[in-house]
Amino acid sequence: MENKIYSKIYLWLFVGLLVTFLTGAYTATNQAALSVIFRQGYYWIFVLLELGLAIFLSVRIHKMQPTTAKISYLLYTFFSGLTFASLFVVYQLESIIMVFAITAVIFLIFALIGHYTKIDLSKLGSFLMMILIGVILCIIVNLFLENETFDIIISSISIIIFIGFIAYDVQKIKKMNGMIQEENLAVLGAFELYLDFINIFIDLLRLFGKSDD
């Protein structure tokens, strides 16, 4: 039963990442789409839609119909792909692929740790969330300071936070198995691990990505 739910979670995670990266790659090659998103002010609309869907999924997924949960998740990954288009414009494709591979390896290692560790990681979530709030505040401050060294420090700390979240989320999903509908748990697990993966990927790309001059 446990292996079955994890198979579904990782399948939905794969589908979500595929939707995001294919959408981002295609949008980056479409000048009309880029113009609409980044020059006509729709970028922040898509960001707000992402945020709204993230809150909707997190708060309501326990009561959703499985179809609603799946559609909401796919819409979230699609809107993420639209905003991701900027990464395909700024960074070399080879660099994006390399960082994606590194992120996948990191994800695999810490997902396995979260799955097999006997240590209770339940308290880790609150600790990581407090640090994450601090990082978000630092990011806001650095929007005005535009300090490159500070940005590197923030990205490095953020990577550590989301690496911790991978192990925490995997163990949390393991404990939630049987508490909510299986299909919804699969989507919830995929969504939370998707956020961990994407955030690590973006921070690694900021640190090691090569710009497409």
DAKAHU-V286887 format. One line per field, one symbol per residue. psi: psi as a letter, one per 20 degrees, with the letter a starting at -180 (. if undefined). A space follows every 10 residues. Layout:
BEGIN
psi: ???
END
This chain:
BEGIN
psi: gghghhgggh ghgggghggg hhgggghhio hggggggihj jighghghgg gghgggghhi hhiqqhgggg ggghgghghh hghihhhhgh qqghgggghg gggggggggh ghghgiqipo jhihggghhg hggggghhgg gihhhloggh hggghgghgg ghghhggghg hggghipihr pghhhggggg gghggggghg ggghhhgiqp qn.
END
